[in-house]
Amino acid sequence: MLEKTESVLQRLVGLHPKKIDLSLERVGELLAKLGRPQEKLPPVVHVAGTNGKGSTIAFLHAFLEAAGYRAHVYTSPHLVRFSERISLAGRFVDDGELVELLEECEAVNDGQPITFFEITTAAAFLAFSRTPADILLLETGLGGRLDATNMVPKPALTAITPISIDHMQFLGSTLAAIAGEKSGILKPGVTGVIAPQEPEVQAVIGAQAEKVGAPLYNFDDDWSVQPLDTQSPDVSADVSAVTVAMHFEGSRLSANLPAPGLAGRHQMFNAATALGCLEHLDEFPVDEAALVRGMENVEWPGRLQRITRGPLVDGLDEGWELWIDGGHNPAAGKILAATAKSWGPAPLHVIYGMLNSKDPGGFLAPLAPHVRRARAVAIPGEGASFTAREAAAAGYVDGLEPLAEESLATALHGLLAEARKAGEEPGRILVCGSLYLAGAVLRENG
């Protein structure tokens, strides 16, 4: 069945327009022919942003699930299998269901040009409309205003995680332009929970909210979060890998909670954004015991994840660690740099691969002072990836001279061999630069 799923997905890729123009017209026509499933969904929380969308949804899902609610979840991209994108009331859509949904959309679309994300989002809406659940957590794919997920007419709540520079070829070349696209998910009369933003971004979001009549629940003005291990009032001063207990203070909730189950101090902000969302979901009360369980049990693979078993780990020398992270923009690079700083003196070695629409230098520049060696690879199976040589050349920044490698395996073996030859102590290897590369590691590791 997996082969049949891949076959259908490849056919849908073939429907892609020759030129991508962000528009809701194509997906709107398809959804109308399918009976408007986007209007037959449980209450929707619609989340946009550049960094932290998926992690915020993961926390919100963990809180709601711990309280006994059934949640649909839609995220992208996937790491290993496409079915990861569509979670139906606590389980991934199975391959048989998925094939039926995709073929139904394919038949109704009748060969018309449509993007892969648009037609697969239509399939997800069909699945969500036909399977009972209490709530749907919906992540945008690209931007917001013209994203296929924005066909939901009136969500119960919207949320915008931190916005930074990314996808400039589609969303605009300035931070303000990108913020304008992502704030397009705000709806009249629907509260928008806003995570920490640059002042320029906050101004754009505020203007859009005023234009459409969307009340905002803003970080700093309306809610805040503090680590419980420091007296420093500046919670952004040290975004480290050390996860710490935290205090959330909102208009309806005040709580001390344990350290998040996801690595990285930045996850405190994602957890807090999810808590801000819960404050405005009146139909879904969650007690403090469920919040604690959610904080401890949350899972979100591929985001600062340590790989602790499998053939890739078995091939490491004693004392070495293997980590993966899907971050791919300068903001993610800064978070990883703070993570590296917190890890201490053990050498850090980086293997990176990136799509050719990304900026390796901008991503690696903050990380470079903490990296002993860097290796560049092509992302396996991704036609839009930089080649290893291209990624290496684009990743040259002060203090970092990456070398190109043929594969993940040769990069890992090469780094270990050089460290042995130099008589160095065990270190960490971080594979980063793309969720697609993180997925390749998980596949290769079995």
SULZI-V761087 format. One record per residue. N is the residue number from 1. RES is the residue in one small letter. OMEGA is omega in radians with two decimals (none if undefined). Layout:
# SULZI-V761087
<<N:RES:OMEGA> <N:RES:OMEGA>>
This chain:
# SULZI-V761087
<<1:m:3.12> <2:l:3.11> <3:e:3.13> <4:k:3.09> <5:t:-3.13> <6:e:3.13> <7:s:3.12> <8:v:-3.13> <9:l:3.11> <10:q:3.08> <11:r:-3.13> <12:l:3.06> <13:v:-3.12> <14:g:3.11> <15:l:-3.03> <16:h:3.10> <17:p:3.13> <18:k:3.11> <19:k:3.12> <20:i:2.94> <21:d:-3.11> <22:l:-3.06> <23:s:3.04> <24:l:-3.05> <25:e:-3.08> <26:r:-3.10> <27:v:3.09> <28:g:3.12> <29:e:3.14> <30:l:-3.13> <31:l:3.10> <32:a:3.12> <33:k:-3.14> <34:l:3.13> <35:g:3.09> <36:r:-3.14> <37:p:-3.14> <38:q:3.10> <39:e:-3.08> <40:k:-3.06> <41:l:2.95> <42:p:3.11> <43:p:-3.01> <44:v:2.90> <45:v:-3.04> <46:h:-3.01> <47:v:3.05> <48:a:-3.14> <49:g:3.12> <50:t:3.14> <51:n:3.03> <52:g:3.14> <53:k:-3.08> <54:g:3.14> <55:s:3.09> <56:t:3.09> <57:i:3.13> <58:a:3.09> <59:f:-3.12> <60:l:3.10> <61:h:-3.12> <62:a:3.12> <63:f:-3.09> <64:l:3.14> <65:e:3.12> <66:a:3.12> <67:a:3.05> <68:g:3.13> <69:y:3.08> <70:r:-3.06> <71:a:2.87> <72:h:3.11> <73:v:3.08> <74:y:3.14> <75:t:3.07> <76:s:-0.13> <77:p:3.07> <78:h:3.12> <79:l:-3.07> <80:v:-3.10> <81:r:-3.10> <82:f:-3.08> <83:s:3.09> <84:e:-3.08> <85:r:-3.02> <86:i:3.10> <87:s:-3.07> <88:l:3.07> <89:a:3.03> <90:g:3.11> <91:r:3.05> <92:f:3.07> <93:v:-3.14> <94:d:-2.99> <95:d:3.13> <96:g:3.08> <97:e:-3.06> <98:l:3.12> <99:v:3.14> <100:e:-3.14> <101:l:-3.11> <102:l:3.14> <103:e:3.06> <104:e:3.12> <105:c:3.12> <106:e:-3.12> <107:a:-3.12> <108:v:3.13> <109:n:3.00> <110:d:3.02> <111:g:-3.13> <112:q:3.10> <113:p:3.12> <114:i:-3.13> <115:t:3.12> <116:f:-3.11> <117:f:-3.14> <118:e:-3.07> <119:i:3.11> <120:t:3.03> <121:t:3.06> <122:a:3.09> <123:a:3.12> <124:a:3.10> <125:f:3.08> <126:l:-3.12> <127:a:-3.11> <128:f:-3.11> <129:s:-3.05> <130:r:-3.11> <131:t:-3.11> <132:p:3.04> <133:a:-3.12> <134:d:-2.99> <135:i:3.09> <136:l:3.07> <137:l:-2.89> <138:l:3.13> <139:e:3.05> <140:t:3.08> <141:g:-3.07> <142:l:3.12> <143:g:-3.10> <144:g:-3.04> <145:r:-3.09> <146:l:3.09> <147:d:-3.10> <148:a:3.13> <149:t:-3.10> <150:n:3.04> <151:m:3.06> <152:v:-2.97> <153:p:-3.12> <154:k:3.09> <155:p:3.06> <156:a:-3.03> <157:l:2.97> <158:t:3.09> <159:a:3.11> <160:i:3.11> <161:t:-3.06> <162:p:-3.13> <163:i:3.07> <164:s:-3.08> <165:i:3.09> <166:d:3.10> <167:h:-3.05> <168:m:-3.11> <169:q:-3.13> <170:f:-2.96> <171:l:-3.13> <172:g:-3.01> <173:s:3.14> <174:t:3.12> <175:l:-3.14> <176:a:3.13> <177:a:3.13> <178:i:3.11> <179:a:3.11> <180:g:3.11> <181:e:-3.06> <182:k:3.11> <183:s:3.08> <184:g:3.07> <185:i:-3.14> <186:l:-3.06> <187:k:3.12> <188:p:3.06> <189:g:-3.12> <190:v:-3.11> <191:t:3.04> <192:g:3.10> <193:v:-2.98> <194:i:3.10> <195:a:3.11> <196:p:-3.09> <197:q:2.94> <198:e:-3.12> <199:p:3.14> <200:e:3.13> <201:v:-3.13> <202:q:3.13> <203:a:3.12> <204:v:3.13> <205:i:3.14> <206:g:3.13> <207:a:3.13> <208:q:3.12> <209:a:3.12> <210:e:-3.12> <211:k:-3.06> <212:v:-3.12> <213:g:3.11> <214:a:3.06> <215:p:-3.13> <216:l:3.05> <217:y:-2.90> <218:n:2.95> <219:f:3.11> <220:d:3.12> <221:d:-2.99> <222:d:3.11> <223:w:-3.11> <224:s:3.10> <225:v:-3.14> <226:q:2.98> <227:p:-3.11> <228:l:-3.12> <229:d:-3.05> <230:t:3.05> <231:q:-3.09> <232:s:3.10> <233:p:-3.09> <234:d:-3.06> <235:v:-3.14> <236:s:-3.03> <237:a:-3.09> <238:d:3.13> <239:v:-3.00> <240:s:3.13> <241:a:-3.11> <242:v:3.09> <243:t:-3.06> <244:v:3.00> <245:a:-3.02> <246:m:3.03> <247:h:3.07> <248:f:3.11> <249:e:3.10> <250:g:-3.11> <251:s:-3.10> <252:r:-3.08> <253:l:3.00> <254:s:-3.01> <255:a:2.91> <256:n:-3.05> <257:l:-3.13> <258:p:3.12> <259:a:3.11> <260:p:3.10> <261:g:3.09> <262:l:-3.10> <263:a:3.09> <264:g:-3.10> <265:r:3.11> <266:h:3.14> <267:q:3.05> <268:m:-3.14> <269:f:3.10> <270:n:3.08> <271:a:-3.12> <272:a:3.08> <273:t:3.08> <274:a:3.09> <275:l:3.07> <276:g:3.06> <277:c:-3.13> <278:l:-3.14> <279:e:-3.07> <280:h:3.05> <281:l:-3.02> <282:d:-3.12> <283:e:-3.05> <284:f:3.11> <285:p:3.13> <286:v:-3.11> <287:d:-3.03> <288:e:3.11> <289:a:3.10> <290:a:3.08> <291:l:3.13> <292:v:3.13> <293:r:3.12> <294:g:3.12> <295:m:-3.06> <296:e:-2.99> <297:n:-3.09> <298:v:3.10> <299:e:3.07> <300:w:-3.03> <301:p:3.04> <302:g:3.14> <303:r:-3.07> <304:l:-3.06> <305:q:3.05> <306:r:3.08> <307:i:-2.99> <308:t:3.12> <309:r:-3.13> <310:g:-3.05> <311:p:3.13> <312:l:3.10> <313:v:3.13> <314:d:-3.13> <315:g:3.12> <316:l:3.02> <317:d:-3.11> <318:e:3.09> <319:g:3.13> <320:w:3.09> <321:e:3.08> <322:l:-3.14> <323:w:3.01> <324:i:3.04> <325:d:-3.07> <326:g:3.14> <327:g:-2.99> <328:h:3.13> <329:n:-3.08> <330:p:3.11> <331:a:3.09> <332:a:3.09> <333:g:3.11> <334:k:3.11> <335:i:3.12> <336:l:3.10> <337:a:3.09> <338:a:3.06> <339:t:-3.13> <340:a:3.12> <341:k:-3.09> <342:s:-3.10> <343:w:3.09> <344:g:-2.91> <345:p:-3.13> <346:a:-3.10> <347:p:3.07> <348:l:3.09> <349:h:-3.04> <350:v:2.92> <351:i:-3.09> <352:y:3.00> <353:g:-3.04> <354:m:3.00> <355:l:-3.04> <356:n:3.02> <357:s:-3.07> <358:k:-3.08> <359:d:-3.11> <360:p:-3.14> <361:g:3.12> <362:g:3.12> <363:f:-3.02> <364:l:-3.04> <365:a:3.13> <366:p:-3.05> <367:l:-2.98> <368:a:-3.10> <369:p:-3.07> <370:h:-2.99> <371:v:3.09> <372:r:3.13> <373:r:3.10> <374:a:3.09> <375:r:3.14> <376:a:3.10> <377:v:2.93> <378:a:3.09> <379:i:-3.08> <380:p:3.04> <381:g:-3.12> <382:e:-3.14> <383:g:-3.12> <384:a:3.13> <385:s:2.85> <386:f:2.89> <387:t:3.14> <388:a:-3.13> <389:r:3.11> <390:e:-3.14> <391:a:3.12> <392:a:-3.13> <393:a:-3.11> <394:a:-3.10> <395:g:3.09> <396:y:3.06> <397:v:-3.13> <398:d:3.08> <399:g:-3.09> <400:l:3.11> <401:e:-3.08> <402:p:3.02> <403:l:3.13> <404:a:3.08> <405:e:-3.09> <406:e:-3.03> <407:s:3.04> <408:l:-3.09> <409:a:-3.14> <410:t:3.09> <411:a:3.12> <412:l:-3.11> <413:h:-3.13> <414:g:3.12> <415:l:3.13> <416:l:-3.12> <417:a:3.14> <418:e:3.13> <419:a:3.10> <420:r:-3.10> <421:k:-3.13> <422:a:-3.14> <423:g:-3.07> <424:e:3.06> <425:e:3.10> <426:p:-3.12> <427:g:3.09> <428:r:3.01> <429:i:3.14> <430:l:3.06> <431:v:-2.95> <432:c:3.06> <433:g:-3.11> <434:s:3.00> <435:l:3.10> <436:y:3.09> <437:l:3.07> <438:a:3.10> <439:g:3.12> <440:a:3.08> <441:v:-3.13> <442:l:3.11> <443:r:-3.10> <444:e:-3.12> <445:n:3.11> <446:g:none>>
